[in-house]
Amino acid sequence: MKIREYPDPVLRIESEEVTRYDKSLKNIIRQMINAMKFKEGIGLAANQIGITERIMVLDFNGKPMELINPEITGKSKEKEFQFESCLSCPDFSASMKRFIGIDVEFINVSGNKKKMHLEGIFARVFQHELDHLNGILIIDYAPNRERFNYNLYITKENKYDRD
């Protein structure tokens, strides 16, 4: 399974809510988990594999979990900066300010609504993947100069030259 990379336009599409809980959804989730593990990631949003539905998978200490139609329902007052990288923006990292703790709601693959409190790295990864589902990339948080340099790098590498 190919991970879509910037500037692939599918990464900019705001994902649509999942309304069906069937075999095809389970297959998508299985593909996402396999892609995340293969790339040694700790989170993956569906649009990173070209599917514009509100699905993310996170790796909780070796135990993958699917989160369908995820949302943040509460946030800590505290935020912290940490560097983040992204499977869809190779060779790029940025210092990101994120909430340290968040309350989240989501639906599992069986269609059951769940609630969780996430802290630390798990809160950070959730917020990162939620950005993906909203068409936002870490490059969007970078200063203009860094974004410009990364765009030059991508162009120089000819990663998306279709000729």
DSSP file (Angstrom, degrees, kcal/mol; ACC not computed):
  #  RESIDUE AA STRUCTURE BP1 BP2  ACC     N-H-->O    O-->H-N    N-H-->O    O-->H-N    TCO  KAPPA ALPHA  PHI   PSI    X-CA   Y-CA   Z-CA
    1    1 A M              0   0    0      0, 0.0     2,-0.4     0, 0.0    48,-0.0   0.000 360.0 360.0 360.0 127.5    0.0    0.0    0.0
    2    2 A K        -     0   0    0     47,-0.1     2,-0.6     1,-0.0    33,-0.1  -0.633 360.0-139.1 -83.9 131.9    1.4    3.3   -1.1
    3    3 A I        -     0   0    0     -2,-0.4    46,-0.2    32,-0.1     2,-0.2  -0.810  26.4-123.7 -86.9 125.1    1.5    6.2    1.4
    4    4 A R        -     0   0    0     44,-3.7     2,-0.3    -2,-0.6    46,-0.1  -0.465  29.2-154.8 -70.2 139.3    0.6    9.4   -0.4
    5    5 A E    >   -     0   0    0     -2,-0.2     3,-2.5    84,-0.1    84,-0.2  -0.889  28.2 -59.1-120.0 149.2    3.2   12.2   -0.2
    6    6 A Y  T 3  S+     0   0    0     82,-3.4    -1,-0.0    -2,-0.3     0, 0.0  -0.367 117.8  32.3 -54.8 133.3    3.0   15.9   -0.4
    7    7 A P  T 3  S+     0   0    0      0, 0.0    -1,-0.3     0, 0.0     5,-0.1  -0.792  82.7 126.5-100.8  31.6    2.0   17.6   -2.8
    8    8 A D    X   -     0   0    0     -3,-2.5     3,-1.6    80,-0.2     4,-0.2  -0.294  60.0-136.6 -51.0 124.1   -0.5   14.8   -3.7
    9    9 A P  G >  S+     0   0    0      0, 0.0     3,-1.7     0, 0.0     4,-0.3   0.724  96.3  71.9 -62.5 -23.3   -3.9   16.7   -3.8
   10   10 A V  G >  S+     0   0    0      1,-0.3     3,-1.1     2,-0.2    39,-0.1   0.792  87.8  65.3 -63.4 -24.9   -5.8   14.0   -1.9
   11   11 A L  G <  S+     0   0    0     -3,-1.6    -1,-0.3     1,-0.2    36,-0.1   0.671  99.0  53.3 -70.0 -15.8   -3.9   15.1    1.3
   12   12 A R  G <  S+     0   0    0     -3,-1.7     2,-0.4    -4,-0.2    -1,-0.2   0.443  84.4 104.8 -97.4  -2.0   -5.7   18.5    1.1
   13   13 A I  S <  S-     0   0    0     -3,-1.1     2,-0.5    -4,-0.3   122,-0.4  -0.664  74.0-125.9 -84.4 130.2   -9.3   17.0    0.9
   14   14 A E        -     0   0    0     -2,-0.4   120,-0.2   120,-0.2   119,-0.1  -0.645  36.8-118.6 -73.7 123.9  -11.3   17.3    4.1
   15   15 A S        -     0   0    0    118,-2.9     2,-0.3    -2,-0.5    38,-0.3  -0.228  21.3-123.4 -69.9 152.0  -12.4   13.7    4.8
   16   16 A E  B     -a   53   0A   0     36,-2.5    38,-2.5     1,-0.1    53,-0.1  -0.652  31.0 -94.9 -96.6 150.9  -16.1   12.7    4.9
   17   17 A E        -     0   0    0     -2,-0.3     2,-0.4    36,-0.2    -1,-0.1  -0.318  37.3-119.3 -62.4 140.4  -17.8   11.0    7.8
   18   18 A V        +     0   0    0     36,-0.3    -1,-0.1     1,-0.1     3,-0.1  -0.690  36.0 169.2 -81.2 132.1  -18.0    7.2    7.8
   19   19 A T        +     0   0    0     -2,-0.4     2,-0.4     1,-0.1    -1,-0.1   0.462  55.4  66.4-121.8  -7.3  -21.6    6.0    7.8
   20   20 A R        -     0   0    0      2,-0.0     2,-0.5     4,-0.0    -1,-0.1  -0.939  53.7-165.4-121.9 142.3  -21.2    2.3    7.0
   21   21 A Y        +     0   0    0     -2,-0.4     2,-0.2    89,-0.1    88,-0.0  -0.790  45.0 121.0-125.5  85.7  -19.7   -0.4    9.2
   22   22 A D  S  > S-     0   0    0     -2,-0.5     4,-1.8     1,-0.0     3,-0.2  -0.570  77.8 -71.7-135.0-168.4  -19.1   -3.3    6.9
   23   23 A K  H  > S+     0   0    0      1,-0.2     4,-2.1     2,-0.2     5,-0.1   0.853 125.2  56.4 -62.8 -37.4  -16.5   -5.7    5.5
   24   24 A S  H  > S+     0   0    0      2,-0.2     4,-2.2     1,-0.2    -1,-0.2   0.874 105.6  51.6 -66.2 -35.3  -15.0   -3.0    3.3
   25   25 A L  H  > S+     0   0    0     -3,-0.2     4,-2.4     2,-0.2    -1,-0.2   0.922 109.3  50.0 -64.6 -44.0  -14.4   -0.7    6.3
   26   26 A K  H  X S+     0   0    0     -4,-1.8     4,-2.3     1,-0.2    -2,-0.2   0.881 110.1  51.7 -61.3 -37.2  -12.6   -3.6    8.1
   27   27 A N  H  X S+     0   0    0     -4,-2.1     4,-2.4     2,-0.2    -1,-0.2   0.905 108.5  50.1 -66.4 -42.1  -10.5   -4.1    4.9
   28   28 A I  H  X S+     0   0    0     -4,-2.2     4,-2.5     2,-0.2    -2,-0.2   0.930 111.8  48.6 -60.1 -45.8   -9.6   -0.4    4.8
   29   29 A I  H  X S+     0   0    0     -4,-2.4     4,-2.6     1,-0.2    -2,-0.2   0.906 109.9  51.3 -63.7 -42.1   -8.6   -0.5    8.5
   30   30 A R  H  X S+     0   0    0     -4,-2.3     4,-2.4     1,-0.2    -1,-0.2   0.918 111.1  48.7 -60.6 -43.8   -6.5   -3.6    7.9
   31   31 A Q  H  X S+     0   0    0     -4,-2.4     4,-2.5     1,-0.2    -2,-0.2   0.902 111.3  50.3 -62.7 -41.1   -4.7   -1.9    5.0
   32   32 A M  H  X S+     0   0    0     -4,-2.5     4,-2.7     2,-0.2    -2,-0.2   0.923 110.6  48.2 -64.2 -44.4   -4.0    1.2    7.1
   33   33 A I  H  X S+     0   0    0     -4,-2.6     4,-2.6     1,-0.2     5,-0.2   0.919 112.7  48.9 -63.0 -43.5   -2.6   -0.8   10.0
   34   34 A N  H  X S+     0   0    0     -4,-2.4     4,-2.7    -5,-0.2    -2,-0.2   0.913 112.8  47.4 -62.6 -42.6   -0.4   -2.8    7.6
   35   35 A A  H  X S+     0   0    0     -4,-2.5     4,-2.1     2,-0.2    -2,-0.2   0.911 112.1  50.1 -64.8 -42.6    0.9    0.4    5.9
   36   36 A M  H  <>S+     0   0    0     -4,-2.7     5,-3.0     1,-0.2     4,-0.3   0.930 114.3  44.1 -61.7 -46.4    1.5    2.1    9.2
   37   37 A K  H ><5S+     0   0    0     -4,-2.6     3,-1.3     3,-0.2    -2,-0.2   0.922 111.6  53.2 -64.8 -43.6    3.5   -0.9   10.5
   38   38 A F  H 3<5S+     0   0    0     -4,-2.7    -1,-0.2     1,-0.3    -2,-0.2   0.885 114.2  41.8 -59.6 -39.9    5.4   -1.3    7.3
   39   39 A K  T 3<5S-     0   0    0     -4,-2.1    -1,-0.3    -5,-0.2    -2,-0.2   0.390 112.6-121.6 -87.6   2.5    6.5    2.4    7.4
   40   40 A E  T < 5 +     0   0    0     -3,-1.3    -3,-0.2    -4,-0.3     2,-0.1   0.865  60.4 151.8  57.6  39.8    7.2    2.1   11.1
   41   41 A G      < -     0   0    0     -5,-3.0    -1,-0.2    -6,-0.2     3,-0.1  -0.437  47.9-146.7 -91.3 170.8    4.7    4.9   11.8
   42   42 A I  S    S+     0   0    0      1,-0.3    17,-2.2    -2,-0.1     2,-0.3   0.314  82.1  20.0-118.2   3.7    2.7    5.4   15.0
   43   43 A G  E     -B   58   0B   0     15,-0.2     2,-0.3    -7,-0.1    -1,-0.3  -0.957  58.7-175.9-165.8 152.9   -0.4    6.9   13.3
   44   44 A L  E     -B   57   0B   0     13,-2.1    13,-2.5    -2,-0.3     2,-0.3  -0.959  13.7-147.8-156.1 135.6   -2.0    7.1    9.9
   45   45 A A  E >   -B   56   0B   0     -2,-0.3     3,-1.8    11,-0.2     4,-0.3  -0.779  29.2-117.2-102.2 150.6   -5.0    8.9    8.5
   46   46 A A  G > >S+     0   0    0      9,-2.5     5,-2.2     7,-0.3     3,-2.0   0.828 111.3  61.4 -58.6 -35.7   -7.1    7.3    5.7
   47   47 A N  G > 5S+     0   0    0      1,-0.3     3,-1.1     3,-0.2    -1,-0.3   0.711  89.6  71.5 -68.1 -15.1   -6.3   10.1    3.2
   48   48 A Q  G < 5S+     0   0    0     -3,-1.8   -44,-3.7     1,-0.3    -1,-0.3   0.649 105.1  39.5 -71.9 -13.6   -2.7    9.2    3.5
   49   49 A I  G < 5S-     0   0    0     -3,-2.0    -1,-0.3    -4,-0.3    -2,-0.2   0.167 131.2 -94.8-115.6  15.2   -3.6    6.0    1.5
   50   50 A G  T < 5S+     0   0    0     -3,-1.1     2,-0.6     1,-0.2    -3,-0.2   0.594  87.0 123.7  89.9  12.3   -6.0    7.9   -0.8
   51   51 A I      < -     0   0    0     -5,-2.2     2,-1.1    -6,-0.1    -1,-0.2  -0.932  48.6-154.7-110.1 119.7   -9.2    7.3    1.1
   52   52 A T        +     0   0    0     -2,-0.6   -36,-2.5    -5,-0.1     2,-0.3  -0.348  53.9 113.3 -95.6  55.8  -11.1   10.4    2.0
   53   53 A E  B    S-a   16   0A   0     -2,-1.1     2,-2.1   -38,-0.3    -7,-0.3  -0.903  80.1-100.8-121.4 154.3  -13.1    9.1    5.0
   54   54 A R  S    S+     0   0    0    -38,-2.5    15,-3.4    -2,-0.3     2,-0.4  -0.480  74.3 127.6 -78.8  78.5  -12.7   10.1    8.6
   55   55 A I  E     + C   0  68B   0     -2,-2.1    -9,-2.5    13,-0.2     2,-0.3  -0.998  28.3 172.4-133.9 134.6  -10.6    7.1    9.8
   56   56 A M  E     -BC  45  67B   0     11,-2.1    11,-3.0    -2,-0.4     2,-0.4  -0.978  16.2-152.8-135.6 154.7   -7.3    7.0   11.6
   57   57 A V  E     -BC  44  66B   0    -13,-2.5   -13,-2.1    -2,-0.3     2,-0.3  -0.984  12.0-169.2-124.1 141.1   -5.3    4.3   13.2
   58   58 A L  E     -BC  43  65B   0      7,-2.2     7,-2.5    -2,-0.4     2,-0.7  -0.942  20.4-131.9-126.7 149.3   -2.9    4.8   16.1
   59   59 A D  E     - C   0  64B   0    -17,-2.2     2,-1.1    -2,-0.3    -2,-0.0  -0.895  17.1-166.5-103.6 108.4   -0.3    2.4   17.5
   60   60 A F  E >  S- C   0  63B   0      3,-2.1     3,-1.2    -2,-0.7    -2,-0.0  -0.763  74.4 -46.0 -96.0  90.0   -0.7    2.3   21.3
   61   61 A N  T 3  S-     0   0    0     -2,-1.1    -1,-0.2     1,-0.3   -19,-0.0   0.901 123.1 -35.7  51.1  49.1    2.6    0.6   22.4
   62   62 A G  T 3  S+     0   0    0      1,-0.1    -1,-0.3   -20,-0.0    -3,-0.0   0.393 120.3 104.7  90.0  -3.4    2.4   -2.1   19.7
   63   63 A K  E <   -C   60   0B   0     -3,-1.2    -3,-2.1     2,-0.0    -1,-0.1  -0.894  62.7-147.3-113.5 103.0   -1.4   -2.4   19.8
   64   64 A P  E     -C   59   0B   0      0, 0.0     2,-0.4     0, 0.0    -5,-0.2  -0.384  15.4-169.8 -70.6 145.2   -3.1   -0.8   16.8
   65   65 A M  E     -C   58   0B   0     -7,-2.5    -7,-2.2    -2,-0.1     2,-0.4  -0.999  15.4-137.1-136.8 138.5   -6.5    0.8   17.3
   66   66 A E  E     -C   57   0B   0     -2,-0.4     2,-0.5    -9,-0.2    -9,-0.2  -0.763  14.0-167.8 -94.1 140.5   -8.9    2.2   14.7
   67   67 A L  E     -C   56   0B   0    -11,-3.0   -11,-2.1    -2,-0.4     2,-0.4  -0.960   6.4-166.3-130.6 112.6  -10.7    5.5   15.4
   68   68 A I  E    S-CD  55 107B   0     39,-2.4    39,-2.5    -2,-0.5   -13,-0.2  -0.827  71.6  -2.7-105.4 136.6  -13.6    6.3   13.1
   69   69 A N  E    S-     0   0B   0    -15,-3.4    -1,-0.2    -2,-0.4   -14,-0.1   0.919  91.1-168.7  49.6  50.6  -15.2    9.8   12.9
   70   70 A P  E     +     0   0B   0      0, 0.0     2,-0.3     0, 0.0    36,-0.2  -0.331  12.7 173.2 -72.3 149.8  -12.8   10.9   15.7
   71   71 A E  E     - D   0 105B   0     34,-2.2    34,-2.3    -2,-0.0     2,-0.5  -0.992  33.1-118.0-151.9 153.9  -13.2   14.2   17.4
   72   72 A I  E     + D   0 104B   0     -2,-0.3    32,-0.3    32,-0.2     3,-0.1  -0.819  27.3 174.5 -91.8 128.0  -11.7   16.2   20.3
   73   73 A T  E     +     0   0B   0     30,-3.0     2,-0.3    -2,-0.5    31,-0.2   0.535  66.7  16.1-110.4 -11.2  -14.2   16.9   23.0
   74   74 A G  E     - D   0 103B   0     29,-1.4    29,-2.6     2,-0.0     2,-0.3  -0.978  61.9-159.5-160.3 150.4  -11.9   18.4   25.6
   75   75 A K  E     - D   0 102B   0     -2,-0.3    27,-0.2    27,-0.2     2,-0.1  -0.975  21.5-118.9-135.0 145.6   -8.4   19.9   25.8
   76   76 A S        -     0   0    0     25,-2.5    27,-0.0    -2,-0.3    -2,-0.0  -0.369  24.5-125.7 -70.7 160.9   -5.9   20.6   28.5
   77   77 A K  S    S+     0   0    0     22,-0.1     2,-0.2    -2,-0.1    -1,-0.1   0.810  88.7  83.3 -74.8 -29.8   -4.9   24.2   29.1
   78   78 A E        -     0   0    0     21,-0.0    22,-2.2    23,-0.0    23,-0.5  -0.514  56.0-179.4 -82.7 141.1   -1.2   23.2   28.7
   79   79 A K  E     -F   99   0C   0     20,-0.3     2,-0.3    -2,-0.2    20,-0.2  -0.901   5.3-164.5-127.6 160.3    0.5   22.9   25.4
   80   80 A E  E     -F   98   0C   0     18,-2.3    18,-2.2    -2,-0.3     2,-0.4  -0.995  18.8-120.8-145.4 153.7    4.0   21.9   24.5
   81   81 A F  E     +F   97   0C   0     -2,-0.3     2,-0.3    16,-0.2    16,-0.2  -0.734  37.7 156.3 -90.0 139.2    6.4   22.1   21.6
   82   82 A Q  E     -F   96   0C   0     14,-1.7    14,-3.2    -2,-0.4     2,-0.3  -0.965  44.4-101.6-153.3 152.9    7.9   19.0   20.1
   83   83 A F  E     -F   95   0C   0     -2,-0.3     2,-0.4    12,-0.3    12,-0.2  -0.567  39.3-169.5 -75.4 140.0    9.3   18.1   16.7
   84   84 A E  E     -F   94   0C   0     10,-2.4    10,-1.9    -2,-0.3     2,-0.3  -0.949   8.5-168.9-126.7 149.6    7.0   16.1   14.5
   85   85 A S  E     -F   93   0C   0     -2,-0.4     2,-0.3     8,-0.2     8,-0.2  -0.799  11.1-146.5-126.3 174.9    7.6   14.3   11.2
   86   86 A C    >   -     0   0    0      6,-0.6     3,-1.2     3,-0.5     6,-0.2  -0.998  21.6-136.0-149.9 137.9    5.1   12.8    8.8
   87   87 A L  T 3  S+     0   0    0     -2,-0.3    -1,-0.1     1,-0.2   -84,-0.1   0.768 110.9  52.2 -62.2 -25.6    5.0    9.8    6.5
   88   88 A S  T 3  S+     0   0    0      1,-0.2   -82,-3.4   -83,-0.1    -1,-0.2   0.524 110.4  47.6 -90.7  -6.6    3.4   12.1    3.9
   89   89 A C  S X  S-     0   0    0     -3,-1.2     3,-1.1   -84,-0.2    -3,-0.5  -0.588  83.6-165.4-129.2  69.5    6.2   14.8    4.1
   90   90 A P  T 3  S+     0   0    0      0, 0.0     3,-0.1     0, 0.0    -3,-0.1  -0.199  70.3  16.6 -59.9 147.5    9.4   12.8    4.0
   91   91 A D  T 3  S+     0   0    0      1,-0.2     2,-0.4    -5,-0.1    -6,-0.0   0.763 106.0 104.4  63.5  27.8   12.6   14.6    5.0
   92   92 A F    <   +     0   0    0     -3,-1.1    -6,-0.6    -6,-0.2     2,-0.3  -1.000  39.2 168.6-138.1 137.8   10.7   17.3    6.8
   93   93 A S  E     -F   85   0C   0     -2,-0.4     2,-0.3    -8,-0.2    -8,-0.2  -0.982   8.4-170.3-143.0 156.6   10.1   18.0   10.4
   94   94 A A  E     -F   84   0C   0    -10,-1.9   -10,-2.4    -2,-0.3     2,-0.6  -0.996  31.0-111.2-146.7 147.5    8.7   20.9   12.4
   95   95 A S  E     -F   83   0C   0     -2,-0.3     2,-0.4   -12,-0.2   -12,-0.3  -0.718  43.9-167.9 -79.5 121.0    8.4   22.0   15.9
   96   96 A M  E     -F   82   0C   0    -14,-3.2   -14,-1.7    -2,-0.6     2,-0.6  -0.908  20.4-141.2-119.1 139.0    4.7   21.9   16.7
   97   97 A K  E     +F   81   0C   0     -2,-0.4     2,-0.3   -16,-0.2   -16,-0.2  -0.887  36.0 164.3 -98.5 118.8    2.7   23.2   19.7
   98   98 A R  E     -F   80   0C   0    -18,-2.2   -18,-2.3    -2,-0.6     2,-0.1  -0.899  43.8 -89.0-132.7 159.4    0.0   20.8   20.7
   99   99 A F  E     -F   79   0C   0     -2,-0.3   -20,-0.3   -20,-0.2    28,-0.1  -0.455  29.0-143.0 -65.3 139.1   -2.3   20.1   23.7
  100  100 A I  S    S+     0   0    0    -22,-2.2    20,-1.5     1,-0.2     2,-0.4   0.862  84.0  22.4 -73.2 -37.0   -0.6   17.9   26.2
  101  101 A G  E     + E   0 119B   0    -23,-0.5   -25,-2.5    18,-0.2     2,-0.3  -0.983  68.1 176.5-134.4 144.6   -3.9   16.1   27.1
  102  102 A I  E     -DE  75 118B   0     16,-2.6    16,-3.0    -2,-0.4     2,-0.5  -0.992  25.0-136.4-143.9 150.6   -7.2   15.7   25.2
  103  103 A D  E     -DE  74 117B   0    -29,-2.6   -30,-3.0    -2,-0.3   -29,-1.4  -0.912  33.4-172.7-101.8 135.8  -10.5   14.0   25.6
  104  104 A V  E     -DE  72 116B   0     12,-2.9    12,-2.1    -2,-0.5     2,-0.4  -0.922  19.1-159.6-131.8 154.2  -11.7   12.2   22.4
  105  105 A E  E     +DE  71 115B   0    -34,-2.3   -34,-2.2    -2,-0.3     2,-0.3  -0.972  25.2 148.2-127.4 147.2  -14.7   10.4   21.1
  106  106 A F  E     - E   0 114B   0      8,-2.0     8,-3.4    -2,-0.4     2,-0.4  -0.945  40.4-110.5-162.2 175.8  -14.8    8.1   18.1
  107  107 A I  E     -DE  68 113B   0    -39,-2.5   -39,-2.4    -2,-0.3     6,-0.2  -0.955  27.9-137.1-118.9 139.3  -16.5    5.0   16.8
  108  108 A N    >   -     0   0    0      4,-2.4     3,-2.2    -2,-0.4   -41,-0.1  -0.338  37.5 -90.2 -88.3 178.1  -14.8    1.6   16.6
  109  109 A V  T 3  S+     0   0    0      1,-0.3   -83,-0.1     2,-0.1   -84,-0.1   0.708 126.1  58.6 -63.8 -20.9  -15.1   -0.8   13.6
  110  110 A S  T 3  S-     0   0    0      2,-0.1    -1,-0.3     1,-0.0   -89,-0.1   0.499 120.6-106.7 -85.2  -4.3  -18.2   -2.5   15.2
  111  111 A G  S <  S+     0   0    0     -3,-2.2     2,-0.4     1,-0.3    -2,-0.1   0.595  73.0 141.1  91.0  11.8  -20.0    0.9   15.2
  112  112 A N        -     0   0    0      1,-0.0    -4,-2.4    -4,-0.0    -1,-0.3  -0.750  52.2-124.0 -92.9 133.1  -19.8    1.4   19.0
  113  113 A K  E     -E  107   0B   0     -2,-0.4     2,-0.3    -6,-0.2    -6,-0.2  -0.556  33.7-172.8 -75.4 135.3  -19.1    4.9   20.3
  114  114 A K  E     -E  106   0B   0     -8,-3.4    -8,-2.0    -2,-0.3     2,-0.3  -0.904  14.3-156.3-128.7 155.7  -16.0    5.2   22.5
  115  115 A K  E     +E  105   0B   0     -2,-0.3     2,-0.3   -10,-0.2   -10,-0.2  -0.981  17.2 170.7-130.2 145.1  -14.5    7.8   24.7
  116  116 A M  E     -E  104   0B   0    -12,-2.1   -12,-2.9    -2,-0.3     2,-0.5  -0.987  29.5-136.0-148.1 154.8  -10.8    8.1   25.8
  117  117 A H  E     -E  103   0B   0     -2,-0.3     2,-0.4   -14,-0.2   -14,-0.2  -0.978  28.3-167.1-109.7 128.4   -8.5   10.5   27.5
  118  118 A L  E     +E  102   0B   0    -16,-3.0   -16,-2.6    -2,-0.5     2,-0.3  -0.919   7.6 179.0-118.2 142.3   -5.1   10.8   25.8
  119  119 A E  E >>  -E  101   0B   0     -2,-0.4     3,-1.2   -18,-0.2     4,-0.6  -0.919  47.2  -6.5-134.7 162.5   -1.9   12.3   27.0
  120  120 A G  H 3> S-     0   0    0    -20,-1.5     4,-2.2    -2,-0.3     3,-0.3  -0.233 126.7  -0.6  60.6-135.5    1.6   12.9   25.8
  121  121 A I  H 3> S+     0   0    0      1,-0.2     4,-2.7     2,-0.2    -1,-0.3   0.828 133.8  55.0 -60.3 -34.7    2.7   11.2   22.6
  122  122 A F  H <> S+     0   0    0     -3,-1.2     4,-2.1     2,-0.2    -1,-0.2   0.887 108.9  47.4 -69.3 -37.7   -0.8    9.6   22.1
  123  123 A A  H  X S+     0   0    0     -4,-0.6     4,-2.2    -3,-0.3    -2,-0.2   0.911 113.6  49.6 -64.9 -41.9   -2.5   13.0   22.3
  124  124 A R  H  X S+     0   0    0     -4,-2.2     4,-2.2     2,-0.2    -2,-0.2   0.929 111.3  47.0 -63.0 -47.2    0.1   14.5   19.9
  125  125 A V  H  X S+     0   0    0     -4,-2.7     4,-2.7     1,-0.2     5,-0.2   0.904 110.6  53.0 -65.1 -40.8   -0.4   11.7   17.3
  126  126 A F  H  X S+     0   0    0     -4,-2.1     4,-2.6     1,-0.2    -1,-0.2   0.941 110.8  46.8 -57.5 -48.0   -4.2   12.0   17.5
  127  127 A Q  H  X S+     0   0    0     -4,-2.2     4,-1.9     1,-0.2    -1,-0.2   0.878 111.9  51.5 -63.7 -37.7   -4.0   15.7   16.9
  128  128 A H  H  X S+     0   0    0     -4,-2.2     4,-1.6     2,-0.2    -1,-0.2   0.937 113.0  43.8 -63.0 -47.8   -1.6   15.2   14.0
  129  129 A E  H  X S+     0   0    0     -4,-2.7     4,-2.0     1,-0.2    -2,-0.2   0.854 110.0  56.1 -69.2 -34.4   -3.8   12.6   12.3
  130  130 A L  H  X S+     0   0    0     -4,-2.6     4,-1.1    -5,-0.2    -1,-0.2   0.895 103.7  55.1 -63.3 -39.2   -6.9   14.7   12.9
  131  131 A D  H ><>S+     0   0    0     -4,-1.9     5,-2.8     1,-0.2     3,-1.0   0.940 105.7  52.7 -55.8 -46.6   -5.2   17.5   11.1
  132  132 A H  H ><5S+     0   0    0     -4,-1.6     3,-2.3     1,-0.3    -2,-0.2   0.926 105.0  53.8 -54.7 -46.2   -4.7   15.1    8.1
  133  133 A L  H 3<5S+     0   0    0     -4,-2.0  -118,-2.9     1,-0.3    -1,-0.3   0.738 109.6  49.7 -63.1 -20.9   -8.4   14.3    8.2
  134  134 A N  T <<5S-     0   0    0     -4,-1.1    -1,-0.3    -3,-1.0  -120,-0.2   0.268 123.4-104.7 -99.5   9.7   -9.1   18.0    7.9
  135  135 A G  T < 5S+     0   0    0     -3,-2.3     2,-0.4  -122,-0.4    -3,-0.2   0.709  78.2 133.2  78.3  20.8   -6.6   18.4    5.0
  136  136 A I      < -     0   0    0     -5,-2.8     2,-0.3    -6,-0.2    -1,-0.3  -0.881  35.3-166.4-109.8 136.0   -3.9   20.1    7.1
  137  137 A L    >   -     0   0    0     -2,-0.4     3,-1.6    -3,-0.1     4,-0.4  -0.789  35.3-111.8-116.6 160.8   -0.2   19.0    6.9
  138  138 A I  G >> S+     0   0    0     -2,-0.3     3,-1.4     1,-0.3     4,-0.6   0.811 115.3  67.4 -62.1 -27.2    2.7   19.8    9.2
  139  139 A I  G >4 S+     0   0    0      1,-0.3     3,-0.8     2,-0.2    -1,-0.3   0.794  89.7  65.5 -61.8 -26.1    4.2   21.9    6.4
  140  140 A D  G <4 S+     0   0    0     -3,-1.6    -1,-0.3     1,-0.2    -2,-0.2   0.741  99.6  51.2 -68.0 -22.6    1.3   24.3    7.0
  141  141 A Y  G <4 S+     0   0    0     -3,-1.4    -1,-0.2    -4,-0.4    -2,-0.2   0.587  91.6  99.5 -88.5 -12.1    2.6   25.1   10.5
  142  142 A A  S << S-     0   0    0     -3,-0.8   -48,-0.1    -4,-0.6   -46,-0.0  -0.391  85.7 -96.3 -76.6 151.3    6.1   25.8    9.2
  143  143 A P     >  -     0   0    0      0, 0.0     4,-2.3     0, 0.0     3,-0.4  -0.284  41.5-105.3 -59.8 154.0    7.4   29.4    8.7
  144  144 A N  H  > S+     0   0    0      1,-0.2     4,-2.8     2,-0.2     5,-0.2   0.848 119.1  54.9 -52.5 -40.4    7.1   30.5    5.0
  145  145 A R  H  > S+     0   0    0      2,-0.2     4,-2.5     1,-0.2    -1,-0.2   0.926 109.5  45.9 -63.2 -45.0   10.8   30.2    4.4
  146  146 A E  H  > S+     0   0    0     -3,-0.4     4,-2.3     2,-0.2    -1,-0.2   0.901 113.7  49.9 -64.5 -40.1   10.9   26.5    5.6
  147  147 A R  H  X S+     0   0    0     -4,-2.3     4,-2.4     2,-0.2    -2,-0.2   0.916 111.1  49.1 -63.1 -43.9    7.8   25.8    3.5
  148  148 A F  H  X S+     0   0    0     -4,-2.8     4,-2.2    -5,-0.2    -2,-0.2   0.925 111.5  49.0 -61.5 -46.0    9.4   27.4    0.4
  149  149 A N  H  X S+     0   0    0     -4,-2.5     4,-2.2     1,-0.2    -1,-0.2   0.880 110.9  50.2 -63.3 -38.2   12.6   25.5    0.9
  150  150 A Y  H  X S+     0   0    0     -4,-2.3     4,-2.7     2,-0.2    -1,-0.2   0.908 109.1  51.5 -67.5 -40.6   10.7   22.2    1.2
  151  151 A N  H  X S+     0   0    0     -4,-2.4     4,-2.4     2,-0.2    -2,-0.2   0.891 110.1  49.8 -62.0 -38.7    8.7   23.0   -2.0
  152  152 A L  H  X S+     0   0    0     -4,-2.2     4,-2.9     2,-0.2    -2,-0.2   0.912 110.2  50.9 -63.5 -42.2   12.0   23.6   -3.8
  153  153 A Y  H  X S+     0   0    0     -4,-2.2     4,-2.2     2,-0.2    -2,-0.2   0.928 110.8  47.8 -61.1 -46.2   13.4   20.3   -2.4
  154  154 A I  H  X>S+     0   0    0     -4,-2.7     5,-1.2     1,-0.2     4,-0.7   0.924 113.9  47.5 -61.0 -45.2   10.3   18.4   -3.7
  155  155 A T  H ><5S+     0   0    0     -4,-2.4     3,-0.9     1,-0.2    -2,-0.2   0.914 111.3  50.6 -63.1 -43.2   10.5   20.1   -7.1
  156  156 A K  H 3<5S+     0   0    0     -4,-2.9    -1,-0.2     1,-0.3    -2,-0.2   0.863 108.1  52.4 -63.6 -36.7   14.3   19.4   -7.3
  157  157 A E  H 3<5S-     0   0    0     -4,-2.2    -1,-0.3    -5,-0.2    -2,-0.2   0.636  99.2-141.8 -74.1 -13.4   13.7   15.7   -6.5
  158  158 A N  T X<5 +     0   0    0     -3,-0.9     3,-1.1    -4,-0.7    -3,-0.2   0.828  44.4 155.0  55.3  35.3   11.1   15.5   -9.3
  159  159 A K  T 3 <S+     0   0    0     -5,-1.2    -1,-0.1     1,-0.3    -4,-0.1   0.782  74.5  33.1 -64.3 -26.1    9.0   13.3   -7.1
  160  160 A Y  T 3  S+     0   0    0     -6,-0.3     2,-0.8    -5,-0.1    -1,-0.3   0.113  80.0 127.7-120.8  22.5    5.8   14.3   -8.9
  161  161 A D    <   -     0   0    0     -3,-1.1    -6,-0.0     1,-0.2     0, 0.0  -0.719  35.5-174.0 -78.8 111.1    7.1   14.8  -12.4
  162  162 A R              0   0    0     -2,-0.8    -1,-0.2     1,-0.2    -3,-0.0   0.467 360.0 360.0 -89.1  -3.2    4.7   12.7  -14.5
  163  163 A D              0   0    0      0, 0.0    -1,-0.2     0, 0.0    -2,-0.0   0.502 360.0 360.0 -72.9 360.0    6.5   13.1  -17.8
